[in-house]
Amino acid sequence: ENSPVLRERIVGGLGLLGLKLDPSANRNRLPGGDVPKPLRVSAADSSATILVVGAREDWVIARETACLMWREGQGGV
């Protein structure tokens, strides 16, 4: 999500499917905030829309930790 170079390499390998990046948009970063909005990086003539979506791994870790703690308190795990 934070590497324009990696996105370019990945989408470059999908050119046969008609996917194209907008080089200018690809240089942008996801907007800040608690829940960043997806960033469109596809070119106008791309066969599909290409979006960069924030992963929010910290939320997933917190949720899984809370679930484990709740189960432990209920006699599980």
MOPAC internal coordinates of N, CA, C and O (Angstrom, degrees):
PM7 1SCF
backbone

  N    0.0000 0     0.00 0     0.00 0    0    0    0
  C    1.4454 1     0.00 0     0.00 0    1    0    0
  C    1.5248 1   111.66 1     0.00 0    2    1    0
  O    1.2310 1   119.79 1   158.32 1    3    2    1
  N    1.3247 1   118.00 1   -21.68 1    3    2    1
  C    1.4662 1   120.82 1  -175.78 1    5    3    2
  C    1.5203 1   113.62 1  -112.98 1    6    5    3
  O    1.2310 1   119.92 1  -164.09 1    7    6    5
  N    1.3308 1   117.76 1    15.91 1    7    6    5
  C    1.4580 1   119.78 1  -176.83 1    9    7    6
  C    1.5313 1   111.65 1  -127.37 1   10    9    7
  O    1.2310 1   120.40 1   -81.26 1   11   10    9
  N    1.3287 1   116.84 1    98.74 1   11   10    9
  C    1.4630 1   119.23 1   176.47 1   13   11   10
  C    1.5318 1   112.53 1   -59.58 1   14   13   11
  O    1.2310 1   120.29 1   145.94 1   15   14   13
  N    1.3266 1   117.05 1   -34.06 1   15   14   13
  C    1.4670 1   120.67 1  -179.73 1   17   15   14
  C    1.5289 1   110.30 1   -64.88 1   18   17   15
  O    1.2310 1   120.39 1   134.90 1   19   18   17
  N    1.3040 1   116.85 1   -45.10 1   19   18   17
  C    1.4651 1   120.66 1   179.46 1   21   19   18
  C    1.5259 1   111.17 1   -65.26 1   22   21   19
  O    1.2310 1   120.04 1   138.15 1   23   22   21
  N    1.3231 1   117.53 1   -41.85 1   23   22   21
  C    1.4728 1   120.57 1   176.98 1   25   23   22
  C    1.5235 1   110.20 1   -59.78 1   26   25   23
  O    1.2310 1   120.44 1   138.06 1   27   26   25
  N    1.3275 1   116.77 1   -41.94 1   27   26   25
  C    1.4687 1   121.18 1   179.51 1   29   27   26
  C    1.5281 1   110.73 1   -61.62 1   30   29   27
  O    1.2310 1   120.47 1   136.81 1   31   30   29
  N    1.3192 1   116.71 1   -43.19 1   31   30   29
  C    1.4730 1   120.66 1  -179.91 1   33   31   30
  C    1.5266 1   111.14 1   -65.44 1   34   33   31
  O    1.2310 1   120.40 1   137.24 1   35   34   33
  N    1.3232 1   116.85 1   -42.76 1   35   34   33
  C    1.4648 1   120.47 1  -178.51 1   37   35   34
  C    1.5219 1   111.03 1   -66.17 1   38   37   35
  O    1.2310 1   120.44 1   128.83 1   39   38   37
  N    1.3308 1   116.77 1   -51.17 1   39   38   37
  C    1.4578 1   120.30 1  -177.39 1   41   39   38
  C    1.5268 1   110.34 1   -69.03 1   42   41   39
  O    1.2310 1   119.94 1   148.57 1   43   42   41
  N    1.3233 1   117.72 1   -31.43 1   43   42   41
  C    1.4608 1   120.66 1   177.44 1   45   43   42
  C    1.5190 1   111.82 1   -58.60 1   46   45   43
  O    1.2310 1   120.55 1   146.39 1   47   46   45
  N    1.3338 1   116.55 1   -33.61 1   47   46   45
  C    1.4616 1   120.70 1   177.90 1   49   47   46
  C    1.5195 1   113.30 1   -76.46 1   50   49   47
  O    1.2310 1   120.30 1   172.17 1   51   50   49
  N    1.3200 1   117.03 1    -7.83 1   51   50   49
  C    1.4693 1   121.44 1  -179.70 1   53   51   50
  C    1.5208 1   112.18 1  -108.19 1   54   53   51
  O    1.2310 1   120.78 1  -165.13 1   55   54   53
  N    1.3281 1   116.12 1    14.87 1   55   54   53
  C    1.4675 1   121.27 1  -178.68 1   57   55   54
  C    1.5194 1   113.30 1   -59.82 1   58   57   55
  O    1.2310 1   119.93 1   149.74 1   59   58   57
  N    1.3372 1   117.75 1   -30.26 1   59   58   57
  C    1.4673 1   119.98 1   178.95 1   61   59   58
  C    1.5199 1   112.04 1   -64.31 1   62   61   59
  O    1.2310 1   120.68 1   159.00 1   63   62   61
  N    1.3288 1   116.31 1   -21.00 1   63   62   61
  C    1.4649 1   121.05 1   177.44 1   65   63   62
  C    1.5290 1   111.81 1   -88.42 1   66   65   63
  O    1.2310 1   120.69 1   178.58 1   67   66   65
  N    1.3205 1   116.28 1    -1.42 1   67   66   65
  C    1.4595 1   120.71 1   178.45 1   69   67   66
  C    1.5218 1   114.19 1    89.19 1   70   69   67
  O    1.2310 1   120.41 1  -171.73 1   71   70   69
  N    1.3298 1   116.83 1     8.27 1   71   70   69
  C    1.4631 1   119.76 1   178.61 1   73   71   70
  C    1.5188 1   109.99 1   -78.97 1   74   73   71
  O    1.2310 1   120.91 1   -45.57 1   75   74   73
  N    1.3278 1   115.86 1   134.43 1   75   74   73
  C    1.4629 1   121.06 1  -178.89 1   77   75   74
  C    1.5214 1   109.55 1  -140.47 1   78   77   75
  O    1.2310 1   120.96 1   -41.78 1   79   78   77
  N    1.3198 1   115.77 1   138.22 1   79   78   77
  C    1.4635 1   121.88 1   175.96 1   81   79   78
  C    1.5166 1   110.50 1   -90.45 1   82   81   79
  O    1.2310 1   121.09 1   -30.50 1   83   82   81
  N    1.3060 1   115.52 1   149.50 1   83   82   81
  C    1.4603 1   122.00 1   168.42 1   85   83   82
  C    1.5305 1   104.40 1   -90.59 1   86   85   83
  O    1.2310 1   119.11 1   -68.98 1   87   86   85
  N    1.3345 1   119.30 1   111.02 1   87   86   85
  C    1.4670 1   121.02 1  -175.49 1   89   87   86
  C    1.5263 1   113.70 1   -56.06 1   90   89   87
  O    1.2310 1   120.30 1   142.54 1   91   90   89
  N    1.3294 1   117.03 1   -37.46 1   91   90   89
  C    1.4540 1   120.66 1  -179.73 1   93   91   90
  C    1.5292 1   110.65 1   -68.21 1   94   93   91
  O    1.2310 1   119.97 1   132.39 1   95   94   93
  N    1.3146 1   117.67 1   -47.61 1   95   94   93
  C    1.4676 1   121.57 1   179.53 1   97   95   94
  C    1.5250 1   110.88 1   -64.99 1   98   97   95
  O    1.2310 1   120.19 1   145.60 1   99   98   97
  N    1.3258 1   117.25 1   -34.40 1   99   98   97
  C    1.4611 1   121.01 1  -178.88 1  101   99   98
  C    1.5264 1   112.09 1   -65.70 1  102  101   99
  O    1.2310 1   119.78 1   156.27 1  103  102  101
  N    1.3159 1   118.02 1   -23.73 1  103  102  101
  C    1.4754 1   120.75 1   178.54 1  105  103  102
  C    1.5253 1   112.49 1   -77.13 1  106  105  103
  O    1.2310 1   120.19 1   164.77 1  107  106  105
  N    1.3369 1   117.24 1   -15.23 1  107  106  105
  C    1.4644 1   121.21 1  -179.56 1  109  107  106
  C    1.5263 1   110.98 1   -72.68 1  110  109  107
  O    1.2310 1   121.59 1   -21.98 1  111  110  109
  N    1.3352 1   114.55 1   158.02 1  111  110  109
  C    1.4614 1   121.19 1   175.52 1  113  111  110
  C    1.5189 1   108.71 1  -107.25 1  114  113  111
  O    1.2310 1   120.94 1   -21.24 1  115  114  113
  N    1.3183 1   115.81 1   158.76 1  115  114  113
  C    1.4548 1   119.63 1   175.69 1  117  115  114
  C    1.5153 1   109.43 1   -58.70 1  118  117  115
  O    1.2310 1   120.05 1   -39.10 1  119  118  117
  N    1.3411 1   117.52 1   140.90 1  119  118  117
  C    1.4620 1   118.64 1   176.58 1  121  119  118
  C    1.5175 1   110.09 1   -64.39 1  122  121  119
  O    1.2310 1   120.15 1   -31.81 1  123  122  121
  N    1.3223 1   117.32 1   148.19 1  123  122  121
  C    1.4586 1   121.81 1  -178.80 1  125  123  122
  C    1.5129 1   112.03 1   -71.26 1  126  125  123
  O    1.2310 1   121.47 1     3.60 1  127  126  125
  N    1.3144 1   114.80 1  -176.40 1  127  126  125
  C    1.4574 1   120.85 1   179.84 1  129  127  126
  C    1.5149 1   111.24 1   113.64 1  130  129  127
  O    1.2310 1   121.35 1   -10.60 1  131  130  129
  N    1.3190 1   115.03 1   169.40 1  131  130  129
  C    1.4590 1   120.19 1  -179.22 1  133  131  130
  C    1.5207 1   112.55 1   -63.88 1  134  133  131
  O    1.2310 1   120.51 1   139.16 1  135  134  133
  N    1.3103 1   116.64 1   -40.84 1  135  134  133
  C    1.4631 1   120.92 1   179.51 1  137  135  134
  C    1.5237 1   107.69 1  -125.51 1  138  137  135
  O    1.2310 1   120.33 1   -89.94 1  139  138  137
  N    1.3396 1   116.97 1    90.06 1  139  138  137
  C    1.4656 1   118.73 1  -177.84 1  141  139  138
  C    1.5234 1   111.39 1   -65.70 1  142  141  139
  O    1.2310 1   121.08 1   -37.03 1  143  142  141
  N    1.3104 1   115.54 1   142.97 1  143  142  141
  C    1.4543 1   120.64 1   177.61 1  145  143  142
  C    1.5267 1   108.63 1   -78.76 1  146  145  143
  O    1.2310 1   120.09 1   -32.34 1  147  146  145
  N    1.3344 1   117.43 1   147.66 1  147  146  145
  C    1.4723 1   119.94 1   176.97 1  149  147  146
  C    1.5252 1   110.99 1   -58.00 1  150  149  147
  O    1.2310 1   121.16 1   -32.02 1  151  150  149
  N    1.3091 1   115.39 1   147.98 1  151  150  149
  C    1.4624 1   122.70 1  -179.48 1  153  151  150
  C    1.5238 1   108.65 1  -109.55 1  154  153  151
  O    1.2310 1   120.30 1   -58.54 1  155  154  153
  N    1.3225 1   117.02 1   121.46 1  155  154  153
  C    1.4630 1   120.73 1   178.57 1  157  155  154
  C    1.5265 1   109.06 1   -81.10 1  158  157  155
  O    1.2310 1   120.72 1   -54.09 1  159  158  157
  N    1.3287 1   116.23 1   125.91 1  159  158  157
  C    1.4620 1   120.68 1  -178.96 1  161  159  158
  C    1.5330 1   112.30 1  -123.32 1  162  161  159
  O    1.2310 1   120.00 1  -173.75 1  163  162  161
  N    1.3140 1   117.60 1     6.25 1  163  162  161
  C    1.4554 1   120.30 1  -179.07 1  165  163  162
  C    1.5215 1   111.01 1   -80.44 1  166  165  163
  O    1.2310 1   121.39 1   -29.75 1  167  166  165
  N    1.3268 1   114.95 1   150.25 1  167  166  165
  C    1.4647 1   121.29 1   175.70 1  169  167  166
  C    1.5259 1   108.61 1   -75.15 1  170  169  167
  O    1.2310 1   120.66 1   -19.84 1  171  170  169
  N    1.3208 1   116.34 1   160.16 1  171  170  169
  C    1.4671 1   121.34 1  -179.17 1  173  171  170
  C    1.5289 1   111.61 1   -60.37 1  174  173  171
  O    1.2310 1   120.10 1   148.19 1  175  174  173
  N    1.3360 1   117.42 1   -31.81 1  175  174  173
  C    1.4632 1   120.58 1  -177.93 1  177  175  174
  C    1.5300 1   113.01 1   -99.29 1  178  177  175
  O    1.2310 1   120.00 1  -162.64 1  179  178  177
  N    1.3317 1   117.60 1    17.36 1  179  178  177
  C    1.4612 1   121.46 1   176.34 1  181  179  178
  C    1.5295 1   109.38 1   -70.20 1  182  181  179
  O    1.2310 1   120.22 1   -31.85 1  183  182  181
  N    1.3141 1   117.19 1   148.15 1  183  182  181
  C    1.4641 1   120.79 1  -179.43 1  185  183  182
  C    1.5290 1   112.47 1   -71.24 1  186  185  183
  O    1.2310 1   120.14 1   163.08 1  187  186  185
  N    1.3311 1   117.34 1   -16.92 1  187  186  185
  C    1.4630 1   122.19 1   178.63 1  189  187  186
  C    1.5209 1   108.67 1  -150.79 1  190  189  187
  O    1.2310 1   120.99 1   -19.85 1  191  190  189
  N    1.3027 1   115.71 1   160.15 1  191  190  189
  C    1.4588 1   121.08 1   176.56 1  193  191  190
  C    1.5231 1   109.03 1   -75.63 1  194  193  191
  O    1.2310 1   120.50 1   -44.35 1  195  194  193
  N    1.3177 1   116.64 1   135.65 1  195  194  193
  C    1.4646 1   122.46 1   177.19 1  197  195  194
  C    1.5164 1   107.00 1  -113.67 1  198  197  195
  O    1.2310 1   120.73 1   -57.89 1  199  198  197
  N    1.3222 1   116.21 1   122.11 1  199  198  197
  C    1.4570 1   121.76 1  -178.60 1  201  199  198
  C    1.5220 1   110.50 1  -118.98 1  202  201  199
  O    1.2310 1   120.85 1   -34.69 1  203  202  201
  N    1.3188 1   115.98 1   145.31 1  203  202  201
  C    1.4575 1   122.44 1   169.92 1  205  203  202
  C    1.5266 1   105.21 1  -101.66 1  206  205  203
  O    1.2310 1   121.10 1   -55.17 1  207  206  205
  N    1.3225 1   115.50 1   124.83 1  207  206  205
  C    1.4600 1   121.05 1  -176.23 1  209  207  206
  C    1.5215 1   108.66 1  -120.75 1  210  209  207
  O    1.2310 1   120.51 1   -48.60 1  211  210  209
  N    1.3305 1   116.63 1   131.40 1  211  210  209
  C    1.4573 1   121.38 1   178.04 1  213  211  210
  C    1.5197 1   111.10 1   -66.01 1  214  213  211
  O    1.2310 1   120.40 1   -43.60 1  215  214  213
  N    1.3145 1   116.84 1   136.40 1  215  214  213
  C    1.4652 1   121.17 1  -174.97 1  217  215  214
  C    1.5280 1   113.35 1   -82.80 1  218  217  215
  O    1.2310 1   119.27 1   147.44 1  219  218  217
  N    1.3181 1   119.00 1   -32.56 1  219  218  217
  C    1.4616 1   124.21 1  -178.79 1  221  219  218
  C    1.5275 1   112.58 1    52.52 1  222  221  219
  O    1.2310 1   120.69 1  -128.35 1  223  222  221
  N    1.3331 1   116.28 1    51.65 1  223  222  221
  C    1.4600 1   121.37 1   178.59 1  225  223  222
  C    1.5208 1   111.84 1   -57.54 1  226  225  223
  O    1.2310 1   120.04 1   148.00 1  227  226  225
  N    1.3339 1   117.54 1   -32.00 1  227  226  225
  C    1.4618 1   119.90 1  -179.09 1  229  227  226
  C    1.5282 1   111.46 1   -62.72 1  230  229  227
  O    1.2310 1   120.03 1   144.52 1  231  230  229
  N    1.3380 1   117.54 1   -35.48 1  231  230  229
  C    1.4613 1   120.36 1   178.65 1  233  231  230
  C    1.5287 1   110.57 1   -69.10 1  234  233  231
  O    1.2310 1   120.79 1   139.80 1  235  234  233
  N    1.3249 1   116.09 1   -40.20 1  235  234  233
  C    1.4681 1   119.92 1  -179.85 1  237  235  234
  C    1.5284 1   109.79 1   -64.19 1  238  237  235
  O    1.2310 1   120.34 1   135.57 1  239  238  237
  N    1.3211 1   116.96 1   -44.43 1  239  238  237
  C    1.4644 1   121.01 1   179.43 1  241  239  238
  C    1.5253 1   110.07 1   -61.92 1  242  241  239
  O    1.2310 1   119.92 1   135.77 1  243  242  241
  N    1.3241 1   117.76 1   -44.23 1  243  242  241
  C    1.4688 1   121.26 1   179.60 1  245  243  242
  C    1.5219 1   110.91 1   -62.87 1  246  245  243
  O    1.2310 1   120.04 1   136.81 1  247  246  245
  N    1.3184 1   117.53 1   -43.19 1  247  246  245
  C    1.4662 1   121.02 1   180.00 1  249  247  246
  C    1.5210 1   111.20 1   -63.72 1  250  249  247
  O    1.2310 1   120.29 1   134.07 1  251  250  249
  N    1.3239 1   117.05 1   -45.93 1  251  250  249
  C    1.4614 1   120.50 1  -179.51 1  253  251  250
  C    1.5295 1   111.33 1   -65.18 1  254  253  251
  O    1.2310 1   120.25 1   141.98 1  255  254  253
  N    1.3158 1   117.13 1   -38.02 1  255  254  253
  C    1.4655 1   121.16 1   177.61 1  257  255  254
  C    1.5259 1   110.21 1   -63.71 1  258  257  255
  O    1.2310 1   120.38 1   135.59 1  259  258  257
  N    1.3326 1   116.88 1   -44.41 1  259  258  257
  C    1.4658 1   120.72 1   178.67 1  261  259  258
  C    1.5240 1   110.89 1   -61.52 1  262  261  259
  O    1.2310 1   120.12 1   138.89 1  263  262  261
  N    1.3250 1   117.37 1   -41.11 1  263  262  261
  C    1.4719 1   120.79 1   178.69 1  265  263  262
  C    1.5246 1   110.86 1   -62.87 1  266  265  263
  O    1.2310 1   120.27 1   136.24 1  267  266  265
  N    1.3223 1   117.09 1   -43.76 1  267  266  265
  C    1.4639 1   120.64 1   179.01 1  269  267  266
  C    1.5242 1   111.10 1   -63.70 1  270  269  267
  O    1.2310 1   120.48 1   138.03 1  271  270  269
  N    1.3154 1   116.69 1   -41.97 1  271  270  269
  C    1.4623 1   120.52 1   179.85 1  273  271  270
  C    1.5250 1   110.70 1   -65.46 1  274  273  271
  O    1.2310 1   120.12 1   139.99 1  275  274  273
  N    1.3241 1   117.38 1   -40.01 1  275  274  273
  C    1.4519 1   120.94 1   179.47 1  277  275  274
  C    1.5217 1   110.14 1   -64.92 1  278  277  275
  O    1.2310 1   120.19 1   135.30 1  279  278  277
  N    1.3445 1   117.25 1   -44.70 1  279  278  277
  C    1.4690 1   120.46 1   179.29 1  281  279  278
  C    1.5187 1   111.48 1   -62.98 1  282  281  279
  O    1.2310 1   120.56 1   140.13 1  283  282  281
  N    1.3200 1   116.54 1   -39.87 1  283  282  281
  C    1.4709 1   119.92 1   179.82 1  285  283  282
  C    1.5274 1   109.77 1   -63.61 1  286  285  283
  O    1.2310 1   120.01 1   139.89 1  287  286  285
  N    1.3182 1   117.59 1   -40.11 1  287  286  285
  C    1.4460 1   121.82 1   178.80 1  289  287  286
  C    1.5211 1   113.13 1   -69.18 1  290  289  287
  O    1.2310 1   120.68 1   160.35 1  291  290  289
  N    1.3349 1   116.30 1   -19.65 1  291  290  289
  C    1.4687 1   120.99 1  -179.90 1  293  291  290
  C    1.5320 1   111.80 1   -96.44 1  294  293  291
  O    1.2310 1   120.31 1  -169.36 1  295  294  293
  N    1.3269 1   117.00 1    10.64 1  295  294  293
  C    1.4703 1   120.06 1   180.00 1  297  295  294
  C    1.5087 1   113.53 1    89.75 1  298  297  295
  O    1.2310 1   120.19 1  -174.26 1  299  298  297
  N    1.3283 1   117.24 1     5.74 1  299  298  297
  C    1.4775 1   120.59 1   177.79 1  301  299  298
  C    1.5160 1   109.93 1   -89.10 1  302  301  299
  O    1.2310 1   120.55 1    10.53 1  303  302  301
  N    1.3041 1   116.55 1  -169.47 1  303  302  301
  C    1.4697 1   127.17 1   179.21 1  305  303  302
  C    1.5049 1   112.38 1    33.46 1  306  305  303
  O    1.2310 1   120.10 1   180.00 1  307  306  305

